[in-house]
């Protein structure tokens, strides 16, 4: 899992959030998603 992947996922989530009207829910999901990715990346690196 690379930083590029994380950035790509963030971009996809933001694009979807912009096209949907439920922006706040999507932002909450993206934050949770980021935390999961970071934890997974840390575990993978360690």
C-alpha positions as MATLAB code, in Angstrom:
seq = 'XXXXXXXXXXXXXXXXXXXXXXXXXXXXXXXXXXXXXXXXXXXXXX';
ca = [
       0.000    0.000    0.000;
       1.666    3.195   -1.163;
       1.034    6.862   -0.500;
      -0.116    7.144   -4.122;
      -2.852    4.594   -3.441;
      -4.022    6.545   -0.390;
      -4.088    9.790   -2.363;
      -5.953    8.092   -5.202;
      -8.568    6.704   -2.790;
      -8.968   10.136   -1.200;
      -9.464   11.676   -4.633;
     -12.131    9.108   -5.544;
     -13.983    9.635   -2.263;
     -13.882   13.433   -2.652;
     -15.131   13.237   -6.245;
     -18.029   11.063   -5.161;
     -18.708   13.375   -2.225;
     -18.868   16.374   -4.542;
     -21.244   14.660   -6.954;
     -23.479   13.470   -4.119;
     -25.323   15.928   -1.922;
     -24.467   13.968    1.220;
     -21.076   15.624    1.604;
     -20.790   15.533    5.387;
     -21.505   11.785    5.589;
     -18.966   11.079    2.842;
     -16.361   13.215    4.585;
     -16.888   11.275    7.825;
     -16.519    8.013    5.913;
     -13.362    9.252    4.185;
     -11.800   10.168    7.536;
     -12.570    6.696    8.929;
     -11.275    5.181    5.692;
      -8.029    7.163    6.022;
      -7.531    5.921    9.580;
      -8.025    2.318    8.477;
      -5.568    2.767    5.580;
      -2.970    4.407    7.814;
      -3.279    1.643   10.408;
      -2.974   -1.009    7.714;
       0.016    0.790    6.174;
       1.724    1.077    9.557;
       1.153   -2.595   10.313;
       2.426   -3.512    6.851;
       5.569   -1.371    7.217;
       6.301   -2.598   10.745;
];
